């Protein structure tokens, strides 16, 4: 029995269990804060799955399209039966149903409830999968196994803080796609031409799906250039980035044409909003209800102090190519944030999530090593 508890299989079981628990806590923190924007017609889930949401929100159609597709595969009688059970609290067998716990949500709408539940659980699974992908990325950066295991937990729990001034299901898929794209771009071992072509082809598919999920991925692919340079000559790496941007642009153009008649605009242009936000000292100490408690907002002095500490400790330990990725992400994301984000909308700095992950992993590795007992006894200095 002791051999089993010390086995790799049992350790993987514990890892999966802990990740599921933390993902559930983080996802509940998001859902309790924002739901799926229930009742907000410009970007509610009901309007997203029906294709009537305002632009630019309606462009983010990957998950609604999957939900619509799953429902279309089912017989109409099955959809009606399942929808009736999901939307009627008295017919829910346990208190775990959304209709029982959140009777005011769009999960109560018979016409939407099945697709609502599909999006709800797919979003949770995207968060969970992103945590495993983040762990793989931390290990690729050179973090120790303990630090690589803990850093994704920290990022997942921080996400509800950064989903301030708004939070959407596609934010979680964005984290998953960005992490997977970095892993695919960052080759760590020699490979055959066929394998390299397959890897880059998969990267193109991931980029297309990521743009279907959120059009900002068009810009994120440029941050992959320093990682592609590890295995490709300068011109070929630039050519891959150009091809990925072309793929993303085609997906985005198709979405723009499809929803050209929807209300709203192509972008939400808000230049200067965040400049004035940060000039007001009071905004650095604002709080927001997260995890059911009034806690610091995503862009607050507390969060900036946390990020500054991780950067001070972890920056020099990041691989050189990943540091270049961080600089490119900053150069792209910060201007976009200043031009298009609402005041204090931390989620629009999402291209920097992988950067924060890397800094936290490296800083945690240092802190864990410092806390480990020295051979002479006691803690290391």
C-alpha positions as CSV (number, residue, x, y, z in Angstrom):
1,X,0.0,0.0,0.0
2,X,2.8,2.4,0.9
3,X,4.4,1.7,-2.5
4,X,1.2,2.8,-4.2
5,X,1.0,6.1,-2.2
6,X,4.6,6.8,-3.2
7,X,4.0,5.9,-6.9
8,X,3.9,8.3,-9.8
9,X,0.3,7.4,-10.5
10,X,-0.8,8.5,-7.1
11,X,1.2,11.7,-7.3
12,X,-0.5,12.5,-10.6
13,X,-3.9,11.7,-9.0
14,X,-3.2,14.2,-6.2
15,X,-2.0,16.8,-8.7
16,X,-5.1,16.5,-10.8
17,X,-7.3,16.6,-7.7
18,X,-5.7,19.8,-6.4
19,X,-5.9,21.4,-9.8
20,X,-9.6,20.5,-10.1
21,X,-10.3,22.0,-6.6
22,X,-8.4,25.2,-7.2
23,X,-9.9,25.6,-10.7
24,X,-13.4,25.2,-9.2
25,X,-12.7,27.8,-6.6
26,X,-11.3,30.3,-9.1
27,X,-14.1,29.6,-11.5
28,X,-16.7,30.1,-8.8
29,X,-14.9,33.4,-7.9
30,X,-15.4,34.5,-11.5
31,X,-19.0,33.3,-11.8
32,X,-20.2,34.7,-8.5
33,X,-18.7,38.1,-9.6
34,X,-19.9,38.3,-13.2
35,X,-22.1,35.3,-14.0
36,X,-22.1,34.9,-17.8
37,X,-23.2,38.6,-18.1
38,X,-26.8,37.5,-17.6
39,X,-29.3,40.1,-18.5
40,X,-26.8,42.4,-20.2
41,X,-28.1,42.2,-23.8
42,X,-25.0,43.7,-25.5
43,X,-22.9,40.8,-24.4
44,X,-25.0,38.3,-22.4
45,X,-24.6,34.6,-23.2
46,X,-28.1,34.5,-24.6
47,X,-27.3,37.1,-27.1
48,X,-23.9,35.5,-27.9
49,X,-25.3,32.1,-28.7
50,X,-28.1,33.7,-30.7
51,X,-25.6,35.9,-32.6
52,X,-27.4,39.1,-31.6
53,X,-24.8,40.5,-29.2
54,X,-23.2,43.8,-30.0
55,X,-19.9,44.2,-31.7
56,X,-17.1,43.6,-30.9
57,X,-18.3,41.0,-28.3
58,X,-20.2,39.0,-30.9
59,X,-17.0,38.3,-32.8
60,X,-15.9,36.0,-29.9
61,X,-18.0,33.1,-31.2
62,X,-15.8,29.9,-30.7
63,X,-17.5,28.6,-27.5
64,X,-21.1,29.8,-28.5
65,X,-20.6,28.0,-31.8
66,X,-19.5,24.8,-30.0
67,X,-22.6,25.0,-27.7
68,X,-24.9,25.6,-30.7
69,X,-23.3,22.7,-32.5
70,X,-23.7,20.3,-29.6
71,X,-27.3,21.3,-29.2
72,X,-28.0,20.9,-32.9
73,X,-26.7,17.3,-32.8
74,X,-29.3,16.3,-30.3
75,X,-32.9,15.4,-31.2
76,X,-35.3,18.2,-30.5
77,X,-37.2,16.0,-28.0
78,X,-34.0,15.4,-26.1
79,X,-33.2,19.1,-26.1
80,X,-36.6,19.9,-24.8
81,X,-36.5,17.3,-22.0
82,X,-33.0,18.3,-20.9
83,X,-33.8,22.0,-21.0
84,X,-37.0,21.5,-18.9
85,X,-35.0,19.7,-16.2
86,X,-32.1,22.2,-16.2
87,X,-34.3,25.3,-16.0
88,X,-36.8,24.0,-13.4
89,X,-35.3,24.2,-9.8
90,X,-37.9,21.8,-8.4
91,X,-36.8,19.1,-10.8
92,X,-33.1,19.5,-10.0
93,X,-32.0,16.4,-8.1
94,X,-29.5,18.3,-5.9
95,X,-28.6,21.8,-4.9
96,X,-25.7,21.8,-7.5
97,X,-27.9,23.0,-10.3
98,X,-27.5,26.6,-11.5
99,X,-31.3,27.1,-11.6
100,X,-31.4,26.2,-7.9
101,X,-28.4,28.3,-6.8
102,X,-28.9,31.3,-9.2
103,X,-32.6,31.5,-10.1
104,X,-32.1,34.9,-11.6
105,X,-29.6,33.7,-14.2
106,X,-30.2,33.0,-17.9
107,X,-29.8,29.4,-17.0
108,X,-33.5,29.6,-16.2
109,X,-34.4,30.5,-19.8
110,X,-35.7,27.3,-21.5
111,X,-34.5,28.4,-24.9
112,X,-30.9,29.0,-23.6
113,X,-30.4,26.8,-20.6
114,X,-28.7,23.8,-22.4
115,X,-26.3,26.0,-24.2
116,X,-25.7,28.0,-21.1
117,X,-24.7,24.9,-19.2
118,X,-22.4,23.7,-22.0
119,X,-20.6,27.1,-22.0
120,X,-20.4,27.1,-18.2
121,X,-18.7,23.7,-18.0
122,X,-16.5,24.2,-21.1
123,X,-15.2,27.4,-19.5
124,X,-14.4,25.5,-16.3
125,X,-12.6,22.8,-18.3
126,X,-10.7,25.5,-20.2
127,X,-9.4,26.9,-16.9
128,X,-8.5,23.5,-15.7
129,X,-6.7,22.6,-18.9
130,X,-4.8,25.9,-18.9
131,X,-3.4,25.1,-15.5
132,X,-1.8,21.9,-16.8
133,X,-0.5,23.8,-19.8
134,X,0.9,26.5,-17.5
135,X,2.7,23.9,-15.5
136,X,4.3,22.5,-18.6
137,X,5.3,26.0,-19.6
138,X,6.9,26.6,-16.2
139,X,8.9,23.4,-16.5
140,X,10.0,24.5,-20.0
141,X,11.3,27.7,-18.5
142,X,13.4,25.8,-16.1
143,X,11.4,26.1,-12.9
144,X,11.6,23.4,-10.4
145,X,8.7,20.9,-10.2
146,X,7.3,22.3,-6.9
147,X,7.4,25.9,-8.3
148,X,6.0,24.8,-11.6
149,X,3.2,23.1,-9.8
150,X,2.3,26.0,-7.5
151,X,2.6,28.9,-10.0
152,X,-0.4,27.9,-12.1
153,X,-2.5,27.6,-8.9
154,X,-1.5,31.2,-8.0
155,X,-2.4,32.5,-11.5
156,X,-5.7,30.7,-11.5
157,X,-6.7,32.2,-8.2
158,X,-5.6,35.6,-9.3
159,X,-7.7,35.6,-12.5
160,X,-10.9,36.7,-10.8
161,X,-9.0,39.7,-9.4
162,X,-7.9,40.7,-12.9
163,X,-11.4,40.2,-14.4
164,X,-12.3,43.7,-13.1
165,X,-14.7,46.0,-14.9
166,X,-15.9,42.9,-16.7
167,X,-15.3,39.2,-17.0
168,X,-16.2,36.8,-19.8
169,X,-16.1,33.1,-20.5
170,X,-13.7,33.6,-23.4
171,X,-11.1,35.1,-21.0
172,X,-10.3,31.6,-19.8
173,X,-10.0,30.1,-23.2
174,X,-7.7,33.0,-24.1
175,X,-5.3,31.9,-21.3
176,X,-5.4,28.3,-22.5
177,X,-4.7,29.3,-26.2
178,X,-1.9,31.7,-25.3
179,X,-0.1,29.1,-23.2
180,X,-0.5,26.3,-25.8
181,X,0.8,28.7,-28.5
182,X,3.9,29.4,-26.5
183,X,4.5,25.7,-25.9
184,X,4.1,25.0,-29.6
185,X,6.4,27.8,-30.7
186,X,9.1,27.0,-28.2
187,X,10.9,23.9,-29.4
188,X,13.3,22.4,-26.9
189,X,14.7,19.4,-28.7
190,X,15.9,18.6,-32.2
191,X,13.1,17.3,-34.4
192,X,12.6,16.1,-38.0
193,X,11.3,18.4,-40.7
194,X,8.0,16.5,-40.7
195,X,7.6,16.8,-37.0
196,X,8.5,20.5,-37.2
197,X,5.9,21.1,-39.9
198,X,3.2,19.2,-37.9
199,X,4.0,21.3,-34.8
200,X,3.8,24.6,-36.8
201,X,0.6,23.4,-38.5
202,X,-0.9,22.7,-35.1
203,X,0.2,26.2,-34.0
204,X,-1.7,27.6,-37.0
205,X,-4.8,25.7,-36.0
206,X,-4.5,26.9,-32.4
207,X,-4.1,30.5,-33.6
208,X,-7.2,30.2,-35.8
209,X,-9.3,28.9,-32.9
210,X,-7.9,31.5,-30.5
211,X,-8.8,34.3,-32.9
212,X,-12.3,32.8,-33.2
213,X,-12.4,33.0,-29.4
214,X,-11.0,36.5,-29.2
215,X,-9.7,38.7,-32.0
216,X,-6.8,40.1,-29.9
217,X,-4.9,36.9,-30.6
218,X,-4.0,38.5,-33.9
219,X,-1.6,40.7,-32.0
220,X,-0.4,38.0,-29.6
221,X,1.2,35.9,-32.3
222,X,3.9,38.6,-32.8
223,X,5.1,37.8,-29.3
224,X,6.0,34.3,-30.4
225,X,8.8,35.5,-32.6
226,X,11.6,35.3,-30.0
227,X,10.6,31.8,-29.1
228,X,10.4,30.7,-32.8
229,X,13.9,32.1,-33.3
230,X,15.2,29.4,-31.0
231,X,14.7,26.8,-33.8
232,X,14.3,28.9,-36.9
233,X,16.4,31.4,-38.9
234,X,15.4,35.0,-38.6
235,X,13.5,35.1,-42.0
236,X,11.7,31.8,-41.4
237,X,10.7,32.8,-37.9
238,X,9.3,36.1,-39.3
239,X,7.6,34.2,-42.1
240,X,5.9,31.9,-39.6
241,X,4.7,34.9,-37.6
242,X,3.4,36.5,-40.8
243,X,1.6,33.4,-41.8
244,X,0.0,33.1,-38.3
245,X,-1.1,36.7,-38.6
246,X,-2.6,36.0,-42.0
247,X,-4.6,33.1,-40.6
248,X,-5.8,35.1,-37.7
249,X,-6.7,38.0,-40.0
250,X,-8.7,35.7,-42.2
251,X,-10.7,34.4,-39.3
252,X,-11.3,37.9,-38.0
253,X,-12.4,39.2,-41.4
254,X,-14.9,36.3,-41.7
255,X,-16.3,37.2,-38.3
256,X,-16.5,40.9,-39.2
257,X,-18.4,40.1,-42.4
258,X,-20.7,37.7,-40.7
259,X,-21.8,40.1,-38.0
260,X,-21.4,43.4,-39.9
261,X,-25.1,44.2,-39.3
262,X,-25.0,43.9,-35.5
263,X,-25.1,47.0,-33.3
264,X,-22.0,48.4,-31.8
265,X,-18.6,49.1,-33.3
266,X,-15.5,47.2,-34.4
267,X,-13.6,48.3,-31.3
268,X,-14.3,50.2,-28.1
269,X,-12.1,53.2,-28.5
270,X,-11.3,54.8,-25.1
271,X,-8.0,56.7,-25.4
272,X,-6.8,58.3,-22.2
273,X,-9.2,56.5,-19.9
274,X,-6.5,54.6,-18.1
275,X,-4.0,57.5,-18.0
276,X,-6.5,59.5,-16.0
277,X,-7.4,56.4,-13.9
278,X,-3.8,56.0,-12.8
279,X,-3.3,59.7,-12.2
280,X,-5.9,59.5,-9.4
281,X,-4.2,58.2,-6.3
282,X,-7.5,56.9,-4.9
283,X,-7.8,54.4,-7.7
284,X,-4.6,52.6,-6.5
285,X,-6.5,51.6,-3.3
286,X,-9.9,50.7,-4.7
287,X,-11.5,47.4,-3.7
288,X,-13.9,45.1,-5.5
289,X,-16.0,42.2,-4.4
290,X,-14.0,39.1,-5.3
291,X,-14.5,35.7,-3.7
292,X,-17.4,37.3,-1.7
293,X,-15.0,39.7,0.1
294,X,-14.0,43.3,-0.6
295,X,-10.5,42.9,-1.8
296,X,-8.0,45.0,-3.9
297,X,-8.8,45.4,-7.5
298,X,-6.7,43.9,-10.2
299,X,-4.9,47.2,-10.9
300,X,-4.2,48.3,-7.3
301,X,-1.2,49.1,-5.3
302,X,-1.4,45.7,-3.6
303,X,-1.3,43.8,-6.9
304,X,1.4,46.0,-8.3
305,X,3.5,45.3,-5.2
306,X,3.0,41.6,-5.7
307,X,4.0,41.8,-9.4
308,X,7.0,44.0,-8.7
309,X,8.3,41.6,-6.1
310,X,7.9,38.6,-8.4
311,X,9.6,40.6,-11.2
312,X,12.5,41.7,-9.0
313,X,13.2,38.1,-8.0
314,X,12.2,36.1,-11.1
315,X,13.2,38.3,-14.1
316,X,16.9,37.4,-14.2
317,X,16.1,33.7,-14.0
318,X,13.8,33.6,-17.0
319,X,15.3,32.2,-20.2
320,X,16.6,35.0,-22.5
321,X,14.1,34.2,-25.2
322,X,11.1,34.3,-22.8
323,X,12.4,37.7,-21.5
324,X,12.3,38.9,-25.1
325,X,8.7,37.5,-25.4
326,X,7.8,39.6,-22.3
327,X,9.2,42.8,-23.9
328,X,7.3,42.3,-27.1
329,X,4.1,41.5,-25.2
330,X,4.6,44.7,-23.2
331,X,5.2,46.7,-26.4
332,X,2.0,45.4,-28.0
333,X,-0.4,45.1,-25.0
334,X,0.3,48.4,-23.2
335,X,-0.6,50.7,-26.1
336,X,-3.7,48.6,-26.9
337,X,-4.7,48.8,-23.2
338,X,-4.3,52.6,-23.2
339,X,-6.3,53.0,-26.4
340,X,-9.1,50.6,-26.0
341,X,-9.5,49.4,-22.4
342,X,-12.0,50.9,-20.0
343,X,-10.6,52.6,-16.9
344,X,-9.0,50.0,-14.6
345,X,-9.9,47.1,-16.8
346,X,-7.0,44.8,-15.9
347,X,-8.3,41.9,-18.1
348,X,-7.2,43.9,-21.2
349,X,-3.6,43.3,-20.1
350,X,-4.2,39.6,-20.7
351,X,-1.3,39.1,-23.1
352,X,0.9,39.5,-20.0
353,X,-0.6,36.5,-18.2
354,X,2.1,34.1,-19.4
355,X,4.7,36.7,-18.4
356,X,3.2,36.9,-14.9
357,X,3.2,33.1,-14.8
358,X,6.9,32.9,-15.6
359,X,7.9,35.6,-13.0
360,X,5.8,33.9,-10.3
361,X,7.3,30.4,-11.1
362,X,10.9,31.7,-10.9
363,X,10.3,33.8,-7.8
364,X,8.6,30.8,-6.1
365,X,11.5,28.6,-6.9
366,X,13.9,31.1,-5.2
367,X,11.6,31.5,-2.2
368,X,11.1,27.7,-1.8
369,X,14.9,27.1,-2.0
370,X,15.4,29.8,0.6
371,X,12.9,28.2,2.9
372,X,14.3,24.7,2.6
373,X,16.5,23.5,5.5
374,X,20.2,23.9,4.9
375,X,22.5,20.8,5.4
376,X,23.7,22.4,8.6
377,X,20.2,22.7,9.9
378,X,17.8,25.6,10.0
379,X,16.5,27.7,7.0
380,X,18.8,29.1,4.3
381,X,19.3,32.8,4.5
